[in-house]
Amino acid sequence: MATQSSINKAQKINFDVWDGSIATAFAGGTGTQIDPYIISSASQLAFLASKVNSGTNYNGNYFILTTNIDLDTIQWTPIGAV
């Protein structure tokens, strides 16, 4: 049986803490169902937010998140209109 400590340690193996930076591209992919855009860091998620919030339309595109993301204590603007 796994202990809480071993579960927490396992969950943090694939983990990225946002430092407030914005990437200039996704980690890969073309946005199709068989080749989705790859988001493997917090800065790449911020890149998506920046693109969407500045008017880029990703309707019909696919994304895959390959890591857990912690926005830490940095102010985050939601992706898209609220």
MODELLER restraints for C-alpha pairs under 7 A, 6 or more apart:
rsr = mdl.restraints
at = mdl.atoms
rsr.add(forms.Gaussian(group=physical.xy_distance, feature=features.Distance(at['CA:14:A'], at['CA:67:A']), mean=5.32, stdev=0.5))
rsr.add(forms.Gaussian(group=physical.xy_distance, feature=features.Distance(at['CA:14:A'], at['CA:68:A']), mean=6.12, stdev=0.5))
rsr.add(forms.Gaussian(group=physical.xy_distance, feature=features.Distance(at['CA:15:A'], at['CA:67:A']), mean=5.63, stdev=0.5))
rsr.add(forms.Gaussian(group=physical.xy_distance, feature=features.Distance(at['CA:15:A'], at['CA:68:A']), mean=4.69, stdev=0.5))
rsr.add(forms.Gaussian(group=physical.xy_distance, feature=features.Distance(at['CA:15:A'], at['CA:69:A']), mean=5.91, stdev=0.5))
rsr.add(forms.Gaussian(group=physical.xy_distance, feature=features.Distance(at['CA:16:A'], at['CA:41:A']), mean=5.91, stdev=0.5))
rsr.add(forms.Gaussian(group=physical.xy_distance, feature=features.Distance(at['CA:16:A'], at['CA:42:A']), mean=6.17, stdev=0.5))
rsr.add(forms.Gaussian(group=physical.xy_distance, feature=features.Distance(at['CA:16:A'], at['CA:67:A']), mean=6.84, stdev=0.5))
rsr.add(forms.Gaussian(group=physical.xy_distance, feature=features.Distance(at['CA:16:A'], at['CA:68:A']), mean=6.21, stdev=0.5))
rsr.add(forms.Gaussian(group=physical.xy_distance, feature=features.Distance(at['CA:16:A'], at['CA:69:A']), mean=5.02, stdev=0.5))
rsr.add(forms.Gaussian(group=physical.xy_distance, feature=features.Distance(at['CA:16:A'], at['CA:70:A']), mean=6.15, stdev=0.5))
rsr.add(forms.Gaussian(group=physical.xy_distance, feature=features.Distance(at['CA:17:A'], at['CA:42:A']), mean=6.55, stdev=0.5))
rsr.add(forms.Gaussian(group=physical.xy_distance, feature=features.Distance(at['CA:17:A'], at['CA:69:A']), mean=5.99, stdev=0.5))
rsr.add(forms.Gaussian(group=physical.xy_distance, feature=features.Distance(at['CA:17:A'], at['CA:70:A']), mean=4.67, stdev=0.5))
rsr.add(forms.Gaussian(group=physical.xy_distance, feature=features.Distance(at['CA:17:A'], at['CA:71:A']), mean=6.03, stdev=0.5))
rsr.add(forms.Gaussian(group=physical.xy_distance, feature=features.Distance(at['CA:17:A'], at['CA:72:A']), mean=6.29, stdev=0.5))
rsr.add(forms.Gaussian(group=physical.xy_distance, feature=features.Distance(at['CA:18:A'], at['CA:42:A']), mean=4.99, stdev=0.5))
rsr.add(forms.Gaussian(group=physical.xy_distance, feature=features.Distance(at['CA:18:A'], at['CA:43:A']), mean=6.41, stdev=0.5))
rsr.add(forms.Gaussian(group=physical.xy_distance, feature=features.Distance(at['CA:18:A'], at['CA:70:A']), mean=6.13, stdev=0.5))
rsr.add(forms.Gaussian(group=physical.xy_distance, feature=features.Distance(at['CA:18:A'], at['CA:71:A']), mean=5.03, stdev=0.5))
rsr.add(forms.Gaussian(group=physical.xy_distance, feature=features.Distance(at['CA:18:A'], at['CA:72:A']), mean=6.32, stdev=0.5))
rsr.add(forms.Gaussian(group=physical.xy_distance, feature=features.Distance(at['CA:20:A'], at['CA:74:A']), mean=6.67, stdev=0.5))
rsr.add(forms.Gaussian(group=physical.xy_distance, feature=features.Distance(at['CA:21:A'], at['CA:43:A']), mean=5.45, stdev=0.5))
rsr.add(forms.Gaussian(group=physical.xy_distance, feature=features.Distance(at['CA:22:A'], at['CA:43:A']), mean=4.55, stdev=0.5))
rsr.add(forms.Gaussian(group=physical.xy_distance, feature=features.Distance(at['CA:22:A'], at['CA:44:A']), mean=6.45, stdev=0.5))
rsr.add(forms.Gaussian(group=physical.xy_distance, feature=features.Distance(at['CA:22:A'], at['CA:46:A']), mean=5.34, stdev=0.5))
rsr.add(forms.Gaussian(group=physical.xy_distance, feature=features.Distance(at['CA:22:A'], at['CA:47:A']), mean=5.24, stdev=0.5))
rsr.add(forms.Gaussian(group=physical.xy_distance, feature=features.Distance(at['CA:23:A'], at['CA:43:A']), mean=4.98, stdev=0.5))
rsr.add(forms.Gaussian(group=physical.xy_distance, feature=features.Distance(at['CA:23:A'], at['CA:44:A']), mean=5.06, stdev=0.5))
rsr.add(forms.Gaussian(group=physical.xy_distance, feature=features.Distance(at['CA:23:A'], at['CA:47:A']), mean=5.36, stdev=0.5))
rsr.add(forms.Gaussian(group=physical.xy_distance, feature=features.Distance(at['CA:24:A'], at['CA:47:A']), mean=6.53, stdev=0.5))
rsr.add(forms.Gaussian(group=physical.xy_distance, feature=features.Distance(at['CA:25:A'], at['CA:44:A']), mean=6.70, stdev=0.5))
rsr.add(forms.Gaussian(group=physical.xy_distance, feature=features.Distance(at['CA:25:A'], at['CA:47:A']), mean=6.83, stdev=0.5))
rsr.add(forms.Gaussian(group=physical.xy_distance, feature=features.Distance(at['CA:26:A'], at['CA:37:A']), mean=6.40, stdev=0.5))
rsr.add(forms.Gaussian(group=physical.xy_distance, feature=features.Distance(at['CA:26:A'], at['CA:38:A']), mean=5.82, stdev=0.5))
rsr.add(forms.Gaussian(group=physical.xy_distance, feature=features.Distance(at['CA:26:A'], at['CA:39:A']), mean=5.77, stdev=0.5))
rsr.add(forms.Gaussian(group=physical.xy_distance, feature=features.Distance(at['CA:26:A'], at['CA:44:A']), mean=5.63, stdev=0.5))
rsr.add(forms.Gaussian(group=physical.xy_distance, feature=features.Distance(at['CA:27:A'], at['CA:38:A']), mean=5.16, stdev=0.5))
rsr.add(forms.Gaussian(group=physical.xy_distance, feature=features.Distance(at['CA:27:A'], at['CA:39:A']), mean=5.89, stdev=0.5))
rsr.add(forms.Gaussian(group=physical.xy_distance, feature=features.Distance(at['CA:27:A'], at['CA:40:A']), mean=6.33, stdev=0.5))
rsr.add(forms.Gaussian(group=physical.xy_distance, feature=features.Distance(at['CA:28:A'], at['CA:37:A']), mean=5.73, stdev=0.5))
rsr.add(forms.Gaussian(group=physical.xy_distance, feature=features.Distance(at['CA:28:A'], at['CA:38:A']), mean=5.16, stdev=0.5))
rsr.add(forms.Gaussian(group=physical.xy_distance, feature=features.Distance(at['CA:29:A'], at['CA:35:A']), mean=5.14, stdev=0.5))
rsr.add(forms.Gaussian(group=physical.xy_distance, feature=features.Distance(at['CA:29:A'], at['CA:36:A']), mean=5.05, stdev=0.5))
rsr.add(forms.Gaussian(group=physical.xy_distance, feature=features.Distance(at['CA:29:A'], at['CA:37:A']), mean=4.16, stdev=0.5))
rsr.add(forms.Gaussian(group=physical.xy_distance, feature=features.Distance(at['CA:29:A'], at['CA:38:A']), mean=5.72, stdev=0.5))
rsr.add(forms.Gaussian(group=physical.xy_distance, feature=features.Distance(at['CA:30:A'], at['CA:36:A']), mean=5.84, stdev=0.5))
rsr.add(forms.Gaussian(group=physical.xy_distance, feature=features.Distance(at['CA:30:A'], at['CA:37:A']), mean=5.60, stdev=0.5))
rsr.add(forms.Gaussian(group=physical.xy_distance, feature=features.Distance(at['CA:31:A'], at['CA:37:A']), mean=4.66, stdev=0.5))
rsr.add(forms.Gaussian(group=physical.xy_distance, feature=features.Distance(at['CA:31:A'], at['CA:61:A']), mean=4.84, stdev=0.5))
rsr.add(forms.Gaussian(group=physical.xy_distance, feature=features.Distance(at['CA:31:A'], at['CA:62:A']), mean=4.91, stdev=0.5))
rsr.add(forms.Gaussian(group=physical.xy_distance, feature=features.Distance(at['CA:31:A'], at['CA:63:A']), mean=6.44, stdev=0.5))
rsr.add(forms.Gaussian(group=physical.xy_distance, feature=features.Distance(at['CA:32:A'], at['CA:61:A']), mean=5.81, stdev=0.5))
rsr.add(forms.Gaussian(group=physical.xy_distance, feature=features.Distance(at['CA:32:A'], at['CA:62:A']), mean=5.62, stdev=0.5))
rsr.add(forms.Gaussian(group=physical.xy_distance, feature=features.Distance(at['CA:33:A'], at['CA:62:A']), mean=5.62, stdev=0.5))
rsr.add(forms.Gaussian(group=physical.xy_distance, feature=features.Distance(at['CA:36:A'], at['CA:62:A']), mean=4.73, stdev=0.5))
rsr.add(forms.Gaussian(group=physical.xy_distance, feature=features.Distance(at['CA:36:A'], at['CA:63:A']), mean=4.74, stdev=0.5))
rsr.add(forms.Gaussian(group=physical.xy_distance, feature=features.Distance(at['CA:36:A'], at['CA:64:A']), mean=6.06, stdev=0.5))
rsr.add(forms.Gaussian(group=physical.xy_distance, feature=features.Distance(at['CA:37:A'], at['CA:62:A']), mean=6.24, stdev=0.5))
rsr.add(forms.Gaussian(group=physical.xy_distance, feature=features.Distance(at['CA:37:A'], at['CA:63:A']), mean=4.60, stdev=0.5))
rsr.add(forms.Gaussian(group=physical.xy_distance, feature=features.Distance(at['CA:37:A'], at['CA:64:A']), mean=6.20, stdev=0.5))
rsr.add(forms.Gaussian(group=physical.xy_distance, feature=features.Distance(at['CA:38:A'], at['CA:63:A']), mean=5.96, stdev=0.5))
rsr.add(forms.Gaussian(group=physical.xy_distance, feature=features.Distance(at['CA:38:A'], at['CA:64:A']), mean=5.14, stdev=0.5))
rsr.add(forms.Gaussian(group=physical.xy_distance, feature=features.Distance(at['CA:38:A'], at['CA:65:A']), mean=6.26, stdev=0.5))
rsr.add(forms.Gaussian(group=physical.xy_distance, feature=features.Distance(at['CA:39:A'], at['CA:45:A']), mean=6.21, stdev=0.5))
rsr.add(forms.Gaussian(group=physical.xy_distance, feature=features.Distance(at['CA:39:A'], at['CA:64:A']), mean=6.08, stdev=0.5))
rsr.add(forms.Gaussian(group=physical.xy_distance, feature=features.Distance(at['CA:39:A'], at['CA:65:A']), mean=4.88, stdev=0.5))
rsr.add(forms.Gaussian(group=physical.xy_distance, feature=features.Distance(at['CA:39:A'], at['CA:66:A']), mean=6.21, stdev=0.5))
rsr.add(forms.Gaussian(group=physical.xy_distance, feature=features.Distance(at['CA:40:A'], at['CA:65:A']), mean=6.03, stdev=0.5))
rsr.add(forms.Gaussian(group=physical.xy_distance, feature=features.Distance(at['CA:40:A'], at['CA:66:A']), mean=5.01, stdev=0.5))
rsr.add(forms.Gaussian(group=physical.xy_distance, feature=features.Distance(at['CA:40:A'], at['CA:67:A']), mean=5.48, stdev=0.5))
rsr.add(forms.Gaussian(group=physical.xy_distance, feature=features.Distance(at['CA:41:A'], at['CA:67:A']), mean=6.72, stdev=0.5))
rsr.add(forms.Gaussian(group=physical.xy_distance, feature=features.Distance(at['CA:41:A'], at['CA:69:A']), mean=6.95, stdev=0.5))
rsr.add(forms.Gaussian(group=physical.xy_distance, feature=features.Distance(at['CA:42:A'], at['CA:69:A']), mean=5.70, stdev=0.5))
rsr.add(forms.Gaussian(group=physical.xy_distance, feature=features.Distance(at['CA:49:A'], at['CA:79:A']), mean=4.80, stdev=0.5))
rsr.add(forms.Gaussian(group=physical.xy_distance, feature=features.Distance(at['CA:52:A'], at['CA:79:A']), mean=6.58, stdev=0.5))
rsr.add(forms.Gaussian(group=physical.xy_distance, feature=features.Distance(at['CA:52:A'], at['CA:80:A']), mean=5.94, stdev=0.5))
rsr.add(forms.Gaussian(group=physical.xy_distance, feature=features.Distance(at['CA:53:A'], at['CA:79:A']), mean=6.40, stdev=0.5))
rsr.add(forms.Gaussian(group=physical.xy_distance, feature=features.Distance(at['CA:53:A'], at['CA:80:A']), mean=5.53, stdev=0.5))
